[in-house]
Amino acid sequence: FDYHPRMATLALDRSTIYFEDHGNGTPVLLVHGFPLDGRVWADVVDRLRARCRLVVIDLPGFGRSDKHGVMSMESLADDLATV
């Protein structure tokens, strides 16, 4: 299992988002469900990173992302679009 992503954080108004960027090509954003974090996608990343670019995000308040204030579905969608 060769897992060497490009890792980054993005500071936003409501949170600091942690994400990993794997592979090259057409980007695919992988978003985890509640109450998990981006690690849930490890097997998928391992299988698909040679075929496309995979961006794995930790939503605000989960994994290595923090959150500041109230979150809504709209604010989460904005954060995903920004990443």
C-alpha positions in Angstrom: 0.0 0.0 0.0 1.9 3.0 -1.3 0.1 6.0 0.2 1.9 9.3 -0.5 -0.6 12.1 -1.0 -0.1 15.8 -1.4 -1.5 17.1 1.9 -2.8 20.6 2.5 -5.1 22.8 4.6 -7.2 25.6 3.4 -8.2 28.4 5.8 -11.9 29.5 5.3 -14.1 31.8 7.3 -15.9 29.0 9.2 -13.2 26.3 9.3 -9.8 25.1 8.3 -10.2 22.3 5.8 -7.7 19.4 5.6 -7.5 17.6 2.3 -5.3 15.2 0.4 -4.7 15.3 -3.3 -3.8 12.0 -5.1 -2.9 11.2 -8.7 -3.4 13.3 -11.8 -6.1 13.9 -14.4 -9.8 14.4 -14.1 -10.5 15.4 -10.5 -12.9 13.5 -8.3 -13.9 14.9 -4.9 -14.4 12.2 -2.3 -16.6 13.3 0.7 -17.1 11.1 3.7 -20.4 10.6 5.6 -21.2 11.3 9.2 -19.4 10.7 11.6 -16.3 9.5 9.6 -13.4 11.3 8.0 -11.4 11.1 4.8 -9.6 7.9 5.9 -12.8 6.0 4.9 -11.6 6.4 1.2 -8.2 4.8 1.6 -9.0 1.6 -0.3 -10.7 3.6 -3.1 -7.8 5.9 -3.4 -5.4 3.0 -3.6 -7.4 1.5 -6.5 -8.2 4.6 -8.5 -5.3 7.1 -8.1 -3.5 5.8 -11.2 -6.6 6.6 -13.3 -7.7 10.1 -12.0 -7.0 12.8 -9.5 -8.7 12.1 -6.2 -9.2 14.9 -3.7 -10.1 13.5 -0.2 -11.5 16.0 2.2 -12.1 16.0 6.0 -15.3 18.0 6.5 -15.2 20.7 9.1 -15.2 19.3 12.6 -14.0 15.8 11.5 -10.6 14.2 11.1 -7.9 16.9 10.8 -10.3 19.8 9.9 -11.5 22.2 12.6 -14.7 24.3 12.6 -15.6 27.7 13.8 -19.2 28.6 14.4 -22.4 27.2 12.9 -22.3 25.0 9.8 -25.1 24.5 7.3 -25.5 22.3 4.2 -25.1 25.5 2.2 -21.8 26.4 3.9 -20.5 22.9 3.5 -21.3 23.0 -0.2 -19.5 26.3 -0.4 -16.5 24.8 1.3 -16.4 21.8 -1.0 -16.6 24.1 -4.1 -13.7 26.2 -2.7 -11.5 23.1 -2.2 
